[in-house]
Amino acid sequence: MLVVGSTLAAFLLKIDPKMTTTMTTKEDYIKRVLLIMNEAGLMDASGNSLLGADTAQVDRYIEGSYVDAWRQCVKVMPRNWFGNFILSENQFNPLVPDLSRGTGYLILPQNFYLLSYFKMKGWEKGVYEAYIDNDKTSSIQSNEYTRGSTIRPVCTIGMEIYNEEPTAALHYYSLPRGLKKHEIEQAFYVKVAEPIFDKGNDYVLDLSDQVIEPMAYLSAATVFTMFEKYDIAKALEQRVIAMFPGLQSVRGTNTTIKQ
């Protein structure tokens, strides 16, 4: 369920009061990418495409580049700039508490991509990022003296067996031992991006205004790269980095990795 209403507004404003939403459609996005490509030198002086492809072909390449551009941006940009959905306990995504230890986990939806916010009832603050389970996080969170607490809660993402299948699960640390039950107070997530090649031109992209321009430049750079126009692609990538320097960062080299 897409998050709407005053609760979402309060959540989003707390993170980024300048965030604005957009009604950009698939057609708008493709037109913006084409405009960027034209400005970068898609056509020669005679009006011929440097890519040797007609507009319909270029459109298809832009459609194909959308998800990759989205993934590059969502990893480093504020997650409330992307469509947020309510993360809740239900029959398909049960909450499995360990009341004796004060810990537990939530089975995640199949379309889960990134955590935006998670808060259990009894926590003094929420969690905005989840660590990926590994030896280091497991060692820290399995020790009751070093793991997360109600004051400094921690979430990790790992695997649990659900319906006899290995399934992604969000582990939470922690709550006081011996509570009668564990309840989620509020939680949101970003779902996996949907490809747009099979969507109609009026399909609305669930993105804020801040995301559209960097993504369009990344899509344009990708298409130029496909056609081995590396100098143009590199120039467009540098333009994106100037817009949002975080896109230049290399992630995943630390022992403890956040989503």
CORFENMO-V194945 format. One line per field, one symbol per residue. ss: DSSP state (H for helix, E for strand, L for the rest). phi: phi as a letter, one per 40 degrees, with the letter a starting at -180 (. if undefined). A space follows every 10 residues. Layout:
BEGIN
ss: ???
phi: ???
END
This chain:
BEGIN
ss: LELLLHHHHH HHHHHLLLLL ELLLEHHHHH HHHHHHHHHH LLELLLLLEL LLLLHHHHHH HHHHHHHHHH HHHHLLLLHH HELEEELLLL LLLLEEEELL LLEEEEELLL LEEEEEEEEE LLLLLLELLL EELLHHHHHH HLLLLLLLLL LLLEEEEEEE EELLEEEEEE EEELLLLLLL LLLEEEEEEE ELLLLLLLLL LLLELLEEHH HHHHHHHHHH HHHHHHLLLH HHHHHHHHHH HHHLHHHHLL LLLLLLLEL
phi: .ccbgcccdc cccccacccb cbbccdcdcc cccccccccc hcbcccgccc cgbcccccdc ccdccdcccc cccccbcdcc cbcbbcbaca ccbccbcbcc bgbiabcccc ccbacbaaac chccacbbab ccdadccccc cccccbccbc cbcbbbbabb cbfgbcbcac cbbabdcgcc abbccaabab cdccdbcbcc ccccccbcdc cdcdcccccc cccccdcgcc cccccccccc cccadccccb bgcccbbcc
END
